[in-house]
Amino acid sequence: MTERPIDALDRAKGKKIFAKLKNGDEITGVLRALDLHLNLWIDEAEIQKDGNKVRLGTVLVRGDTIVYASPVQV
């Protein structure tokens, strides 16, 4: 069976991910859930604003605002 790009994110549940948004924001946090529309539920979310990290807590990022998302290698 051919692996889909969304399968890489599905395996990253419970791990840290990085998401770049259409407005230029970059969010990192722990992926809790996702769906086929790439809506992401992220815990411990942080966003870079003016060179400072801003803690957001738990967020739901709508899939149509995402340019790309990837598991973070540590």
Gaussian input, Z-matrix of N, CA and C with variables (Angstrom, degrees):
# hf/3-21g

backbone

0 1
 N
 C     1     B1
 C     2     B2     1     A1
 N     3     B3     2     A2     1     D1
 C     4     B4     3     A3     2     D2
 C     5     B5     4     A4     3     D3
 N     6     B6     5     A5     4     D4
 C     7     B7     6     A6     5     D5
 C     8     B8     7     A7     6     D6
 N     9     B9     8     A8     7     D7
 C    10    B10     9     A9     8     D8
 C    11    B11    10    A10     9     D9
 N    12    B12    11    A11    10    D10
 C    13    B13    12    A12    11    D11
 C    14    B14    13    A13    12    D12
 N    15    B15    14    A14    13    D13
 C    16    B16    15    A15    14    D14
 C    17    B17    16    A16    15    D15
 N    18    B18    17    A17    16    D16
 C    19    B19    18    A18    17    D17
 C    20    B20    19    A19    18    D18
 N    21    B21    20    A20    19    D19
 C    22    B22    21    A21    20    D20
 C    23    B23    22    A22    21    D21
 N    24    B24    23    A23    22    D22
 C    25    B25    24    A24    23    D23
 C    26    B26    25    A25    24    D24
 N    27    B27    26    A26    25    D25
 C    28    B28    27    A27    26    D26
 C    29    B29    28    A28    27    D27
 N    30    B30    29    A29    28    D28
 C    31    B31    30    A30    29    D29
 C    32    B32    31    A31    30    D30
 N    33    B33    32    A32    31    D31
 C    34    B34    33    A33    32    D32
 C    35    B35    34    A34    33    D33
 N    36    B36    35    A35    34    D34
 C    37    B37    36    A36    35    D35
 C    38    B38    37    A37    36    D36
 N    39    B39    38    A38    37    D37
 C    40    B40    39    A39    38    D38
 C    41    B41    40    A40    39    D39
 N    42    B42    41    A41    40    D40
 C    43    B43    42    A42    41    D41
 C    44    B44    43    A43    42    D42
 N    45    B45    44    A44    43    D43
 C    46    B46    45    A45    44    D44
 C    47    B47    46    A46    45    D45
 N    48    B48    47    A47    46    D46
 C    49    B49    48    A48    47    D47
 C    50    B50    49    A49    48    D48
 N    51    B51    50    A50    49    D49
 C    52    B52    51    A51    50    D50
 C    53    B53    52    A52    51    D51
 N    54    B54    53    A53    52    D52
 C    55    B55    54    A54    53    D53
 C    56    B56    55    A55    54    D54
 N    57    B57    56    A56    55    D55
 C    58    B58    57    A57    56    D56
 C    59    B59    58    A58    57    D57
 N    60    B60    59    A59    58    D58
 C    61    B61    60    A60    59    D59
 C    62    B62    61    A61    60    D60
 N    63    B63    62    A62    61    D61
 C    64    B64    63    A63    62    D62
 C    65    B65    64    A64    63    D63
 N    66    B66    65    A65    64    D64
 C    67    B67    66    A66    65    D65
 C    68    B68    67    A67    66    D66
 N    69    B69    68    A68    67    D67
 C    70    B70    69    A69    68    D68
 C    71    B71    70    A70    69    D69
 N    72    B72    71    A71    70    D70
 C    73    B73    72    A72    71    D71
 C    74    B74    73    A73    72    D72
 N    75    B75    74    A74    73    D73
 C    76    B76    75    A75    74    D74
 C    77    B77    76    A76    75    D75
 N    78    B78    77    A77    76    D76
 C    79    B79    78    A78    77    D77
 C    80    B80    79    A79    78    D78
 N    81    B81    80    A80    79    D79
 C    82    B82    81    A81    80    D80
 C    83    B83    82    A82    81    D81
 N    84    B84    83    A83    82    D82
 C    85    B85    84    A84    83    D83
 C    86    B86    85    A85    84    D84
 N    87    B87    86    A86    85    D85
 C    88    B88    87    A87    86    D86
 C    89    B89    88    A88    87    D87
 N    90    B90    89    A89    88    D88
 C    91    B91    90    A90    89    D89
 C    92    B92    91    A91    90    D90
 N    93    B93    92    A92    91    D91
 C    94    B94    93    A93    92    D92
 C    95    B95    94    A94    93    D93
 N    96    B96    95    A95    94    D94
 C    97    B97    96    A96    95    D95
 C    98    B98    97    A97    96    D96
 N    99    B99    98    A98    97    D97
 C   100   B100    99    A99    98    D98
 C   101   B101   100   A100    99    D99
 N   102   B102   101   A101   100   D100
 C   103   B103   102   A102   101   D101
 C   104   B104   103   A103   102   D102
 N   105   B105   104   A104   103   D103
 C   106   B106   105   A105   104   D104
 C   107   B107   106   A106   105   D105
 N   108   B108   107   A107   106   D106
 C   109   B109   108   A108   107   D107
 C   110   B110   109   A109   108   D108
 N   111   B111   110   A110   109   D109
 C   112   B112   111   A111   110   D110
 C   113   B113   112   A112   111   D111
 N   114   B114   113   A113   112   D112
 C   115   B115   114   A114   113   D113
 C   116   B116   115   A115   114   D114
 N   117   B117   116   A116   115   D115
 C   118   B118   117   A117   116   D116
 C   119   B119   118   A118   117   D117
 N   120   B120   119   A119   118   D118
 C   121   B121   120   A120   119   D119
 C   122   B122   121   A121   120   D120
 N   123   B123   122   A122   121   D121
 C   124   B124   123   A123   122   D122
 C   125   B125   124   A124   123   D123
 N   126   B126   125   A125   124   D124
 C   127   B127   126   A126   125   D125
 C   128   B128   127   A127   126   D126
 N   129   B129   128   A128   127   D127
 C   130   B130   129   A129   128   D128
 C   131   B131   130   A130   129   D129
 N   132   B132   131   A131   130   D130
 C   133   B133   132   A132   131   D131
 C   134   B134   133   A133   132   D132
 N   135   B135   134   A134   133   D133
 C   136   B136   135   A135   134   D134
 C   137   B137   136   A136   135   D135
 N   138   B138   137   A137   136   D136
 C   139   B139   138   A138   137   D137
 C   140   B140   139   A139   138   D138
 N   141   B141   140   A140   139   D139
 C   142   B142   141   A141   140   D140
 C   143   B143   142   A142   141   D141
 N   144   B144   143   A143   142   D142
 C   145   B145   144   A144   143   D143
 C   146   B146   145   A145   144   D144
 N   147   B147   146   A146   145   D145
 C   148   B148   147   A147   146   D146
 C   149   B149   148   A148   147   D147
 N   150   B150   149   A149   148   D148
 C   151   B151   150   A150   149   D149
 C   152   B152   151   A151   150   D150
 N   153   B153   152   A152   151   D151
 C   154   B154   153   A153   152   D152
 C   155   B155   154   A154   153   D153
 N   156   B156   155   A155   154   D154
 C   157   B157   156   A156   155   D155
 C   158   B158   157   A157   156   D156
 N   159   B159   158   A158   157   D157
 C   160   B160   159   A159   158   D158
 C   161   B161   160   A160   159   D159
 N   162   B162   161   A161   160   D160
 C   163   B163   162   A162   161   D161
 C   164   B164   163   A163   162   D162
 N   165   B165   164   A164   163   D163
 C   166   B166   165   A165   164   D164
 C   167   B167   166   A166   165   D165
 N   168   B168   167   A167   166   D166
 C   169   B169   168   A168   167   D167
 C   170   B170   169   A169   168   D168
 N   171   B171   170   A170   169   D169
 C   172   B172   171   A171   170   D170
 C   173   B173   172   A172   171   D171
 N   174   B174   173   A173   172   D172
 C   175   B175   174   A174   173   D173
 C   176   B176   175   A175   174   D174
 N   177   B177   176   A176   175   D175
 C   178   B178   177   A177   176   D176
 C   179   B179   178   A178   177   D177
 N   180   B180   179   A179   178   D178
 C   181   B181   180   A180   179   D179
 C   182   B182   181   A181   180   D180
 N   183   B183   182   A182   181   D181
 C   184   B184   183   A183   182   D182
 C   185   B185   184   A184   183   D183
 N   186   B186   185   A185   184   D184
 C   187   B187   186   A186   185   D185
 C   188   B188   187   A187   186   D186
 N   189   B189   188   A188   187   D187
 C   190   B190   189   A189   188   D188
 C   191   B191   190   A190   189   D189
 N   192   B192   191   A191   190   D190
 C   193   B193   192   A192   191   D191
 C   194   B194   193   A193   192   D192
 N   195   B195   194   A194   193   D193
 C   196   B196   195   A195   194   D194
 C   197   B197   196   A196   195   D195
 N   198   B198   197   A197   196   D196
 C   199   B199   198   A198   197   D197
 C   200   B200   199   A199   198   D198
 N   201   B201   200   A200   199   D199
 C   202   B202   201   A201   200   D200
 C   203   B203   202   A202   201   D201
 N   204   B204   203   A203   202   D202
 C   205   B205   204   A204   203   D203
 C   206   B206   205   A205   204   D204
 N   207   B207   206   A206   205   D205
 C   208   B208   207   A207   206   D206
 C   209   B209   208   A208   207   D207
 N   210   B210   209   A209   208   D208
 C   211   B211   210   A210   209   D209
 C   212   B212   211   A211   210   D210
 N   213   B213   212   A212   211   D211
 C   214   B214   213   A213   212   D212
 C   215   B215   214   A214   213   D213
 N   216   B216   215   A215   214   D214
 C   217   B217   216   A216   215   D215
 C   218   B218   217   A217   216   D216
 N   219   B219   218   A218   217   D217
 C   220   B220   219   A219   218   D218
 C   221   B221   220   A220   219   D219

   B1=1.4408
   B2=1.5303
   B3=1.2934
   B4=1.4539
   B5=1.5210
   B6=1.3209
   B7=1.4631
   B8=1.5261
   B9=1.3233
   B10=1.4596
   B11=1.5246
   B12=1.3340
   B13=1.4744
   B14=1.5341
   B15=1.3284
   B16=1.4677
   B17=1.5353
   B18=1.3453
   B19=1.4618
   B20=1.5298
   B21=1.3321
   B22=1.4663
   B23=1.5223
   B24=1.3267
   B25=1.4662
   B26=1.5259
   B27=1.3109
   B28=1.4635
   B29=1.5273
   B30=1.3243
   B31=1.4736
   B32=1.5257
   B33=1.3411
   B34=1.4689
   B35=1.5244
   B36=1.3201
   B37=1.4677
   B38=1.5243
   B39=1.3223
   B40=1.4621
   B41=1.5199
   B42=1.3418
   B43=1.4626
   B44=1.5217
   B45=1.3278
   B46=1.4592
   B47=1.5316
   B48=1.3498
   B49=1.4642
   B50=1.5247
   B51=1.3237
   B52=1.4525
   B53=1.5203
   B54=1.3277
   B55=1.4578
   B56=1.5288
   B57=1.3266
   B58=1.4725
   B59=1.5179
   B60=1.3388
   B61=1.4578
   B62=1.5265
   B63=1.3170
   B64=1.4631
   B65=1.5233
   B66=1.3239
   B67=1.4707
   B68=1.5317
   B69=1.3346
   B70=1.4626
   B71=1.5132
   B72=1.3220
   B73=1.4663
   B74=1.5258
   B75=1.3291
   B76=1.4637
   B77=1.5220
   B78=1.3085
   B79=1.4638
   B80=1.5205
   B81=1.3364
   B82=1.4534
   B83=1.5178
   B84=1.3198
   B85=1.4534
   B86=1.5111
   B87=1.3161
   B88=1.4617
   B89=1.5239
   B90=1.3302
   B91=1.4642
   B92=1.5240
   B93=1.3305
   B94=1.4667
   B95=1.5225
   B96=1.3298
   B97=1.4689
   B98=1.5207
   B99=1.3362
   B100=1.4521
   B101=1.5152
   B102=1.3349
   B103=1.4561
   B104=1.5241
   B105=1.3268
   B106=1.4609
   B107=1.5267
   B108=1.3302
   B109=1.4625
   B110=1.5226
   B111=1.3262
   B112=1.4607
   B113=1.5238
   B114=1.3372
   B115=1.4621
   B116=1.5234
   B117=1.3252
   B118=1.4611
   B119=1.5232
   B120=1.3286
   B121=1.4569
   B122=1.5229
   B123=1.3419
   B124=1.4633
   B125=1.5218
   B126=1.3371
   B127=1.4652
   B128=1.5253
   B129=1.3312
   B130=1.4678
   B131=1.5292
   B132=1.3320
   B133=1.4619
   B134=1.5237
   B135=1.3201
   B136=1.4573
   B137=1.5155
   B138=1.3304
   B139=1.4575
   B140=1.5222
   B141=1.3187
   B142=1.4620
   B143=1.5264
   B144=1.3158
   B145=1.4635
   B146=1.5218
   B147=1.3150
   B148=1.4619
   B149=1.5307
   B150=1.3163
   B151=1.4596
   B152=1.5179
   B153=1.3302
   B154=1.4628
   B155=1.5174
   B156=1.3173
   B157=1.4645
   B158=1.5216
   B159=1.3132
   B160=1.4589
   B161=1.5230
   B162=1.3251
   B163=1.4647
   B164=1.5250
   B165=1.3255
   B166=1.4604
   B167=1.5220
   B168=1.3208
   B169=1.4653
   B170=1.5181
   B171=1.3242
   B172=1.4660
   B173=1.5250
   B174=1.3384
   B175=1.4591
   B176=1.5273
   B177=1.3125
   B178=1.4594
   B179=1.5194
   B180=1.3248
   B181=1.4593
   B182=1.5215
   B183=1.3079
   B184=1.4603
   B185=1.5311
   B186=1.3054
   B187=1.4594
   B188=1.5097
   B189=1.3336
   B190=1.4593
   B191=1.5276
   B192=1.3507
   B193=1.4601
   B194=1.5282
   B195=1.3297
   B196=1.4644
   B197=1.5239
   B198=1.3413
   B199=1.4594
   B200=1.5224
   B201=1.3535
   B202=1.4646
   B203=1.5255
   B204=1.3221
   B205=1.4602
   B206=1.5276
   B207=1.3300
   B208=1.4535
   B209=1.5214
   B210=1.3426
   B211=1.4579
   B212=1.5261
   B213=1.3307
   B214=1.4585
   B215=1.5203
   B216=1.3180
   B217=1.4601
   B218=1.5146
   B219=1.3308
   B220=1.4728
   B221=1.4999
   A1=109.71
   A2=117.82
   A3=123.25
   A4=110.30
   A5=114.60
   A6=119.63
   A7=109.92
   A8=115.08
   A9=121.54
   A10=109.32
   A11=117.79
   A12=119.72
   A13=112.82
   A14=117.72
   A15=120.17
   A16=111.55
   A17=117.08
   A18=120.71
   A19=111.35
   A20=117.84
   A21=120.84
   A22=110.66
   A23=117.45
   A24=120.32
   A25=111.00
   A26=117.21
   A27=119.93
   A28=110.65
   A29=117.31
   A30=121.07
   A31=111.75
   A32=117.43
   A33=121.43
   A34=113.14
   A35=118.73
   A36=120.28
   A37=109.10
   A38=115.28
   A39=120.76
   A40=113.04
   A41=116.54
   A42=121.03
   A43=109.34
   A44=115.91
   A45=121.66
   A46=110.34
   A47=115.07
   A48=121.01
   A49=109.71
   A50=114.78
   A51=123.87
   A52=107.24
   A53=117.96
   A54=121.71
   A55=109.57
   A56=115.82
   A57=122.42
   A58=107.26
   A59=116.33
   A60=121.37
   A61=111.38
   A62=116.12
   A63=122.03
   A64=113.00
   A65=117.55
   A66=120.16
   A67=112.27
   A68=116.99
   A69=121.78
   A70=114.47
   A71=117.92
   A72=120.90
   A73=110.77
   A74=115.27
   A75=122.35
   A76=108.32
   A77=116.03
   A78=121.89
   A79=109.55
   A80=116.53
   A81=121.91
   A82=108.18
   A83=116.20
   A84=121.00
   A85=110.49
   A86=115.70
   A87=122.30
   A88=109.03
   A89=115.83
   A90=121.52
   A91=109.95
   A92=116.54
   A93=121.44
   A94=111.67
   A95=117.36
   A96=119.89
   A97=109.37
   A98=115.71
   A99=122.44
   A100=108.67
   A101=115.75
   A102=119.97
   A103=109.29
   A104=116.49
   A105=120.74
   A106=113.10
   A107=118.27
   A108=122.13
   A109=110.74
   A110=116.57
   A111=125.11
   A112=112.22
   A113=117.81
   A114=120.74
   A115=106.10
   A116=117.32
   A117=121.66
   A118=110.82
   A119=115.87
   A120=122.33
   A121=105.35
   A122=116.57
   A123=121.89
   A124=109.61
   A125=116.02
   A126=122.82
   A127=108.78
   A128=116.64
   A129=123.42
   A130=110.92
   A131=116.40
   A132=121.86
   A133=111.73
   A134=115.34
   A135=123.33
   A136=108.07
   A137=115.92
   A138=121.67
   A139=108.41
   A140=116.45
   A141=121.07
   A142=109.02
   A143=118.15
   A144=123.87
   A145=108.86
   A146=117.24
   A147=122.72
   A148=112.13
   A149=116.38
   A150=120.85
   A151=114.74
   A152=118.09
   A153=121.97
   A154=110.22
   A155=116.36
   A156=120.51
   A157=109.39
   A158=115.97
   A159=121.57
   A160=107.50
   A161=116.75
   A162=121.38
   A163=109.41
   A164=115.41
   A165=120.67
   A166=112.89
   A167=117.66
   A168=120.83
   A169=109.98
   A170=116.56
   A171=121.59
   A172=109.14
   A173=115.95
   A174=120.90
   A175=110.48
   A176=114.64
   A177=122.00
   A178=106.26
   A179=116.22
   A180=121.16
   A181=107.75
   A182=115.56
   A183=120.72
   A184=109.88
   A185=116.19
   A186=122.06
   A187=115.25
   A188=118.30
   A189=119.06
   A190=113.24
   A191=117.42
   A192=120.38
   A193=112.04
   A194=117.36
   A195=122.68
   A196=110.72
   A197=115.45
   A198=121.05
   A199=108.59
   A200=115.87
   A201=120.49
   A202=109.10
   A203=114.91
   A204=121.68
   A205=107.54
   A206=115.02
   A207=119.06
   A208=110.71
   A209=116.82
   A210=119.31
   A211=109.12
   A212=116.80
   A213=121.78
   A214=108.07
   A215=116.57
   A216=121.40
   A217=109.16
   A218=117.52
   A219=121.30
   A220=110.10
   D1=138.53
   D2=179.82
   D3=-77.35
   D4=133.23
   D5=178.94
   D6=-82.00
   D7=138.59
   D8=178.11
   D9=-97.81
   D10=153.46
   D11=178.08
   D12=-56.87
   D13=-34.29
   D14=-179.55
   D15=-65.86
   D16=-22.30
   D17=178.45
   D18=-64.94
   D19=-33.20
   D20=176.97
   D21=-63.09
   D22=-40.02
   D23=176.89
   D24=-70.99
   D25=-36.92
   D26=179.05
   D27=-60.57
   D28=-38.76
   D29=177.57
   D30=-71.33
   D31=-16.89
   D32=-178.45
   D33=-87.60
   D34=3.27
   D35=177.96
   D36=-56.47
   D37=132.06
   D38=-178.72
   D39=86.74
   D40=-0.82
   D41=-179.97
   D42=-119.35
   D43=168.00
   D44=-178.40
   D45=-74.73
   D46=138.20
   D47=176.70
   D48=-129.89
   D49=167.05
   D50=177.37
   D51=-127.49
   D52=134.20
   D53=177.81
   D54=-133.17
   D55=129.61
   D56=175.02
   D57=-100.37
   D58=129.02
   D59=-177.06
   D60=-101.46
   D61=160.14
   D62=-178.93
   D63=-60.31
   D64=-28.74
   D65=179.64
   D66=-82.60
   D67=2.74
   D68=177.85
   D69=96.78
   D70=-11.91
   D71=178.94
   D72=-67.66
   D73=151.42
   D74=176.76
   D75=-124.46
   D76=123.21
   D77=-177.91
   D78=-114.08
   D79=135.57
   D80=171.07
   D81=-123.23
   D82=153.71
   D83=178.20
   D84=167.59
   D85=-174.54
   D86=-177.70
   D87=-94.61
   D88=121.41
   D89=-178.96
   D90=-74.87
   D91=123.81
   D92=177.65
   D93=-101.54
   D94=-38.54
   D95=-178.09
   D96=-159.48
   D97=159.91
   D98=174.94
   D99=-153.44
   D100=164.26
   D101=175.89
   D102=-130.81
   D103=-177.28
   D104=-176.41
   D105=-68.78
   D106=-14.69
   D107=176.09
   D108=-87.76
   D109=1.33
   D110=-177.80
   D111=66.97
   D112=23.95
   D113=168.67
   D114=-66.94
   D115=129.54
   D116=-175.68
   D117=-117.56
   D118=130.62
   D119=171.19
   D120=-98.23
   D121=115.77
   D122=-175.11
   D123=-121.96
   D124=125.94
   D125=174.22
   D126=-95.14
   D127=158.40
   D128=178.50
   D129=53.01
   D130=36.68
   D131=-176.28
   D132=-69.25
   D133=140.74
   D134=174.88
   D135=-133.15
   D136=146.86
   D137=179.14
   D138=-130.72
   D139=144.38
   D140=176.80
   D141=-86.34
   D142=121.52
   D143=176.55
   D144=-130.81
   D145=117.41
   D146=177.56
   D147=52.46
   D148=40.18
   D149=178.22
   D150=80.67
   D151=0.27
   D152=179.45
   D153=-114.50
   D154=144.03
   D155=174.64
   D156=-82.68
   D157=129.58
   D158=177.15
   D159=-113.96
   D160=123.22
   D161=179.23
   D162=-80.42
   D163=128.48
   D164=-178.51
   D165=-106.68
   D166=-19.94
   D167=-175.87
   D168=84.28
   D169=-130.87
   D170=-179.97
   D171=-95.84
   D172=129.99
   D173=-179.25
   D174=-134.44
   D175=156.02
   D176=170.04
   D177=-114.73
   D178=117.42
   D179=-179.85
   D180=-100.61
   D181=121.48
   D182=-179.07
   D183=-69.88
   D184=132.83
   D185=-173.88
   D186=-58.00
   D187=-33.68
   D188=-177.32
   D189=-76.87
   D190=-1.01
   D191=175.18
   D192=-98.85
   D193=-1.97
   D194=-174.18
   D195=-95.40
   D196=129.39
   D197=173.21
   D198=-83.11
   D199=-50.28
   D200=174.78
   D201=-155.43
   D202=157.90
   D203=177.56
   D204=-142.45
   D205=145.15
   D206=-176.12
   D207=-151.63
   D208=147.10
   D209=170.32
   D210=-64.30
   D211=147.20
   D212=178.68
   D213=-93.85
   D214=127.88
   D215=176.39
   D216=-84.16
   D217=127.76
   D218=177.09
   D219=-121.64

